[in-house]
Amino acid sequence: MKQILLFLFLIPSFLFAQKTTILKGTVKNSQKDGIDKVSVKFGKTGTVTDENGNYSIRIPLDKEITILFSHVSYVTFTKKITAKNRNIIRFSPILLTKTENLNEVVVKDNRKEAAGITKIDINKAKNIVGPNAGVENVLMTLPGVNNNNELSTQYNVRGGNFDENLVYVNGIQVYRPFLIRSGQQEGLSFINSNMVQNIDFSAGGFQAKYGDRLSSVLDITYRKPSETALAIDASLLGASATFEGLFLNNKLSTITGVRYRDNSLFVNSKQIETNFRPRFTDVQTYLSYEFSDKFQLSFLGNFSLNNYNYQPLTRRTRFGTVANPLELTVFYSGQEEDKYLTLFGALSGEYKVSDSFTITTTASRYNTQEEEHFDIAAQYNLGEVDANIGSDDFGDVQFSQGIGSQLNHARNDLDALITNVEVKGTLKQGSKQWSFGVKYQKEDIIDRIREWEVIDSLGFSIRPPFHSSNNQPYEPFEGAITPFQNIRKDNNVIINRITGFAQFNQRSFWNDHEVFYNLGIRAHSWSVTGNGTKSDNKIIVSPRAQFAIKPNWDKDMLFRISGGLYAQPPSYRELRDFNGDINVNVDAQKSYHLVTGMDYSFNLWNRPFKLTSEAYYKNLTDVNSYTIDNVRIRYRADNVTEAYAYGLDLRLNGEFVPGSESWVSIGYLKTEENINDRGYIARPSDQRVKFGILFQDYIPNLPDLKAYLNLVYNTGVPGGSPSYSDPYNFQQRLRDYRRADLGVSYIFVDANKQFSSGWLSNFKELSAGLELFNMFDIQNAITNTWVRDVYTKTQFGIPNFMTGRVLNFKLAMKF
């Protein structure tokens, strides 16, 4: 590693031009979005901007030149520049949209669409309404992406679980915490929306350059600042501040975000009365230093501290049917104190060997220190509610079916250290591109589990399944009181991984039709050492391919097909079974993907629209089946399951309202699993129908008053099963998930509305708004609490409802 860094720093050959310097910057539109394919030239020298609007061109010293910025869709812009020294000059113009008719000229780049990648507007992530507004909240409006927990940023994609999604920030993989079991404990997503420049998402059939997971890829790029600015956001849920600027003759760029979050506004709207004091704090920074036009060094760092203090007091939940209503009343004592500390740092060097060949070296380290400590006693009463309208006791509990108590205890501590070193390269030759990469990763996890549960019903301690029988109350039982659930483990696991990939891309023509090819292959080798045992060294090879064609038709259409073998070698969570035992020989889960899609772009009401459709099928083998409780996943760690998933996703996006993009999503999914040849049952993520709307509107006579609607409908998922129970006997589903969030904001200042005097002249941007979460006050359930009826021995699944209607005020400003 030291030799590589020394090589990257000792590159003097880039100082070859003694009488020239570099002019660079980002060409943007009036919405501050980068514009690609802009021609930047002076005389006979020129270049074009990349997909993010960035350009770099060498200009002479001590000579006045006129730089011309031109694009078919924007007004041409010129700038006279005289370079006095060899310091890099930065200039980032804003181009105005042309007003003339451009129907005869259409400039489009279909590379991402051909790869099945959805590009999401960053403004959607900033403006979307939701309890966890941001990038993940936008994803949940897309077809094939599901979540029925508004307090969580985790999501399921086409039948997969939370652990099957890849997330990258600037090409560096990020991870989710290990011990968090409920969405309200998560606090903040790793991704800071105020620092994001690009959002790319693939729901399946992705390229070989991405890692080894079964479901999806979220690829985030943080931006490099082009100006000095400070943005502040504040609401009843927390606050954030983002600073960006340029230093050292514009060679050093930095963007730093600080966030604070408090979810008590949502938790206080739930059915459980609590004393709740969460404190979620996050600091992130992205630094980039350009030594020359050939070499740059960047650093991405993150510090996150989540303190979760929770003291439940009472709970009252009514459920059942109209004819047979039931009520659960619970009185609590005790509290939960959790702490999640995350440290992350990544150093990356990029060297342009030539205009066509680039090498990137990255070293990163991720450390999470997690504590989960609680002692909570609950005394409950499960009673029948008087449903006779004419009764004087209508609505009151008239008969108790179950009376009991339980005590939950945990002292769980986990320390995980993940270290990565990676080298990637890209070679471009005309329309062809070769990419390759090699990565070494070491995971060192120390996990201490002390968790038990005692259940009492009518004075009798309920013993765990498979316990030796007794004849209480007819004969006294003289054995020791045994917890219903008891886990005491100390795990020390080390996982070593070496991965590599190679892929080839080409864009060409077949007759008059534009075609895209992508062929790639990944290899993953790993070994596990845990608690004194070691697995054999295992290798999995994953070939992947994509093909797309854009016919030369009058209609703007693109067809694509992709597929391959996608493998997921086990992480620590997948090695640990329900009882906390480690199985070092867990194999990689495998999924054969086949995805076909079509994009159709058209005009409706003289405005642009696009219909995207994808059909997919997944055949999964060596599956490590699991259960989900809120956001906690518990695996069997045995690879004895096979599964499948298939479905259809549709999305129509466009300007339903002139100048504002919105979309409607519809998805159908079916996924089932066969555990140890017992027959197929629904997987925990089997959410059959998805319907989502992300809608933007404004008042024509008052365009600065904007409205945002985020509406989601998901059919219910299986509600899980009690501890130690057979999932084949518990296949009832939770109720359908229905939610609508509405936001209204007024824009006082933005890029198109500036003031030269008065107090508003101090702002580059200023807006204020109101958000109404769950505006129809619908009770959505996330999991079941299982309560035993002592008379019939029946276990009732009492739904755990999520948040009610909540009103929030927010303020955003930029200086």
Beta strands, then each sheet from edge to edge (+ up, - down):
strand 1: 20-26
strand 2: 39-42
strand 3: 45-48
strand 4: 54-60
strand 5: 64-71
strand 6: 74-82
strand 7: 89-90
strand 8: 118-120
strand 9: 145-146
strand 10: 156-157
strand 11: 165-169
strand 12: 172-173
strand 13: 196-202
strand 14: 216-222
strand 15: 229-235
strand 16: 238-247
strand 17: 252-261
strand 18: 272-290
strand 19: 295-320
strand 20: 325-352
strand 21: 357-385
strand 22: 397-429
strand 23: 432-457
strand 24: 460-462
strand 25: 485-510
strand 26: 513-530
strand 27: 533-534
strand 28: 538-550
strand 29: 556-568
strand 30: 589-604
strand 31: 607-623
strand 32: 626-629
strand 33: 632-635
strand 34: 641-657
strand 35: 660-675
strand 36: 680-682
strand 37: 689-699
strand 38: 702-714
strand 39: 737-749
strand 40: 765-773
strand 41: 781-788
strand 42: 795-801
strand 43: 806-814
sheet 1: 4+ 1- 7-
sheet 2: 3+ 2- 5+ 6-
sheet 3: 8+ 13- 14+ 11+ 12-
sheet 4: 9+ 10-
sheet 5: 24+ 23- 22+ 21- 20+ 19- 18+ 17- 16+ 15- 43+ 40- 39+ 38- 37+ 35- 34+ 31- 30+ 29- 28+ 26- 25+
sheet 6: 24+ 23- 22+ 21- 20+ 19- 18+ 17- 16+ 15- 43+ 40- 39+ 38- 37+ 35- 36+
sheet 7: 24+ 23- 22+ 21- 20+ 19- 18+ 17- 16+ 15- 43+ 40- 39+ 38- 37+ 35- 34+ 31- 30+ 29- 28+ 26- 27+
sheet 8: 32+ 33-
sheet 9: 41+ 42-
end
